[in-house]
């Protein structure tokens, strides 16, 4: 409730992931209130996600990166096109920092924000994402976010399963987007009530299944280690699906990239159980975890190139 009040009072544009706000700034050239957004996004994101909201850190880092780019543009008094480029480069750096993935940050700028490919944009965005990644690697090390076992070369029949799985994940992503957009209209005037309700419910969930809360990294590790039975995988998928949509509706700072990667991993584990029932021992579960993450990212964000490179990195 405090985080919802903080956002409403000081920086309404800092609610949610902040990426739609960045797109709006780049589209119409309106003023970027960088300092309020930076402060509210930083502290609101830490408190909101830290207290259990099923959101990710990449939305805040992307918008905060854009805010830093805007501050640099103001400090150096650059022209509007260079201001736009610095905001984009900062946003890409935020994604690079969140996932330790500089090439994905670059592609995110080109595919999602710039919508064009020119030499100047590539050089500026690439320089920013690489430097952000170097800082993060110096502090946190070069270990990837998800450590999967080495996957052996699969059989060619995997292609048919890929096509079927893509359709399934596509419909799951469509359902997520439709429910998210429609629920935003329903809960837009009831955010305090929703925040109080989620605080109570998430507190109860945290007593029994704490891995369901926050970004869900512990749950990712359990899925990779194949520690969860099918029944629990289905329950966790439905629970995280609903929790992410409701958490986003509070307006608290937080992104959906990390939650949707978790949903993709859960869907991959469920689909592997189905495939393994038909073709026992034919494919490793790690294959479908990777396919699920890439497919869910592509279905929900609709940036397939960024999704592919993000997962590979």
CORNOR-V797907 format. One record per residue. N is the residue number from 1. RES is the residue in one small letter. PHI is phi in whole degrees, -180 to 180 (NA if undefined). D_CENTER is the distance of its C-alpha to the mean C-alpha in whole Angstrom. Layout:
n->(N N)
res->(RES RES)
phi->(PHI PHI)
d_center->(D_CENTER D_CENTER)
This chain:
n->(1 2 3 4 5 6 7 8 9 10 11 12 13 14 15 16 17 18 19 20 21 22 23 24 25 26 27 28 29 30 31 32 33 34 35 36 37 38 39 40 41 42 43 44 45 46 47 48 49 50 51 52 53 54 55 56 57 58 59 60 61 62 63 64 65 66 67 68 69 70 71 72 73 74 75 76 77 78 79 80 81 82 83 84 85 86 87 88 89 90 91 92 93 94 95 96 97 98 99 100 101 102 103 104 105 106 107 108 109 110 111 112 113 114 115 116 117 118 119 120 121 122 123 124 125 126 127 128 129 130 131 132 133 134 135 136 137 138 139 140 141 142 143 144 145 146 147 148 149 150 151 152 153 154 155 156 157 158 159 160 161 162 163 164 165 166 167 168 169 170 171 172 173 174 175 176 177 178 179 180 181 182 183 184 185 186 187 188 189 190 191 192 193 194 195 196 197 198 199 200 201 202 203 204 205 206 207 208 209 210 211 212 213 214 215 216 217 218 219 220 221 222 223 224 225 226 227 228 229 230 231 232 233 234 235 236 237 238 239 240 241 242 243 244 245 246 247 248 249 250 251 252 253 254 255 256 257 258 259 260 261 262 263 264 265 266 267 268 269 270 271 272 273 274 275 276 277 278 279 280 281 282 283 284 285 286 287 288 289 290 291 292 293 294 295 296 297 298 299 300 301 302 303 304 305 306 307 308 309 310 311 312 313)
res->(x x x x x x x x x x x x x x x x x x x x x x x x x x x x x x x x x x x x x x x x x x x x x x x x x x x x x x x x x x x x x x x x x x x x x x x x x x x x x x x x x x x x x x x x x x x x x x x x x x x x x x x x x x x x x x x x x x x x x x x x x x x x x x x x x x x x x x x x x x x x x x x x x x x x x x x x x x x x x x x x x x x x x x x x x x x x x x x x x x x x x x x x x x x x x x x x x x x x x x x x x x x x x x x x x x x x x x x x x x x x x x x x x x x x x x x x x x x x x x x x x x x x x x x x x x x x x x x x x x x x x x x x x x x x x x x x x x x x x x x x x x x x x x x x x x x x x x x x x x x x x x x x x x x x x x x x x)
phi->(NA -63 -65 -62 -62 -58 -66 -62 -77 -111 -157 -57 -73 -87 -72 65 -77 87 -68 -59 -63 -61 -61 -64 -59 -70 -75 -108 68 -72 -71 -101 -79 -65 -65 -60 -63 -61 -68 -67 -65 -65 -75 -64 -66 -63 -69 -65 -70 -64 -89 117 -59 -81 -129 -112 -86 -72 -62 -58 -67 -66 -69 -65 -62 -63 -65 -64 -61 -65 -65 -62 -62 -68 -66 -94 51 -86 -78 -58 -69 -73 -61 -58 -67 -68 -63 -63 -63 -64 -64 -63 -63 -63 -67 -59 -70 -68 -113 58 -139 -66 -68 -65 -62 -63 -65 -60 -62 -74 -86 -104 -109 -80 58 -158 -125 -137 -61 -64 -62 -64 -63 -66 -65 -66 -60 -68 -67 -67 -65 -63 -67 -62 -59 -65 -69 -65 -86 -103 91 -100 -72 -66 -63 -114 -101 -100 -67 -60 -97 -74 -63 -81 -69 -67 -65 -59 -57 -65 -65 -60 -63 -65 -64 -59 -65 -62 -67 -60 -69 -64 -65 -63 -62 -61 -64 -63 -66 -64 -67 -72 -70 -61 -71 -71 -95 -59 -105 -131 -73 -66 -63 -65 -62 -65 -63 -67 -57 -70 -64 -67 -63 -67 -60 -63 -69 -111 -132 -62 -68 -77 -89 65 -75 80 -65 -63 -66 -56 -64 -66 -66 -60 -80 56 -95 -108 -72 -58 -59 -69 -61 -66 -62 -65 -62 -64 -66 -67 -57 -70 -64 -66 -63 -67 -62 -65 -70 -69 86 -67 -63 168 -101 -116 -61 -62 -61 -74 -66 -66 -62 -64 -67 -64 -64 -65 -66 -66 -67 -63 -61 -66 -65 -67 -70 -85 -123 -60 69 -80 -127 -78 -62 -57 -60 -76 -65 -66 -62 -64 -64 -64 -67 -67 -60 -65 -70 -88 -85 61 -129 -63 -64 -59 -61 -61 -67 -59 -68 -64 -69)
d_center->(23 23 20 20 23 22 20 23 25 24 21 20 18 16 15 11 8 11 11 13 16 15 16 19 20 20 22 25 25 25 25 22 23 22 23 22 19 18 20 19 15 16 18 17 13 15 18 15 13 16 18 16 13 11 8 6 7 6 6 10 10 10 12 14 15 16 18 20 21 22 24 25 26 28 30 31 32 31 31 29 27 27 25 23 22 22 19 17 18 17 13 13 14 12 9 12 12 9 9 13 13 15 16 12 12 16 15 12 15 17 16 14 16 19 20 23 24 26 27 27 23 23 25 23 20 20 22 20 17 20 21 18 17 21 21 18 20 23 22 19 21 20 19 16 13 14 18 19 23 25 25 28 29 28 31 31 31 27 27 28 26 23 24 24 21 19 21 20 16 17 19 16 13 16 17 14 14 17 17 14 16 20 19 18 22 23 22 22 25 25 22 24 25 22 21 24 24 20 22 25 23 20 23 25 22 22 25 25 22 20 17 16 15 12 9 12 12 16 16 14 17 19 18 19 22 23 24 23 26 25 26 23 20 21 21 18 16 18 17 14 13 16 14 11 13 15 13 12 15 17 16 15 12 9 5 4 1 4 6 6 7 9 11 11 13 15 16 17 19 21 22 23 25 27 27 29 31 33 33 33 32 31 27 25 22 20 21 19 16 15 16 14 11 12 13 11 8 12 13 10 9 13 12 14 15 12 10 14 14 11 12 15 15)
